[in-house]
Amino acid sequence: MSKFTIPERVLYVCTGSKCSKRGGKKLYKSAEAVTKYFDETGGIEVVRIECTDRCDFAPVCNIQPDNIWLKEYSEKEVIKLLQKLADETSP
């Protein structure tokens, strides 16, 4: 049986239809690559979710357990935040 690890933070990226059209799908792929590169400890996990039911604010993502919600974001903003969080989780 493989080891079950619990990350310190999880970035949930909505990839429902509106969010995907407005950059959610692209962000998901970029966020995964960025966390693998910057987060050496595995403290941040990126999870794709189907819908947050906040389509009026698409694209939407959130970071838990910090309860940070980002709406109508740019990919650059999220990448910067992930880099900052990865620095915080590093030993």
C-alpha angles and dihedrals in degrees: 000000000000125000116267110218126191115212122220091232137017126204109208111199118194111225097175117136099276095040092048091052090051097049106283096120092048091047091052092056093044093046092053091052093046095049092049090052101041103027104069094166096056091238094139125056125189117216127185114219127189102227140349093190091239097111094146088068098043130191097048133173135161140200121221143234086017090060092224112162122195120194131182087002131168118237089238091059093053094046090053091050091049091051090051092048091047089054089052093051094048115102 
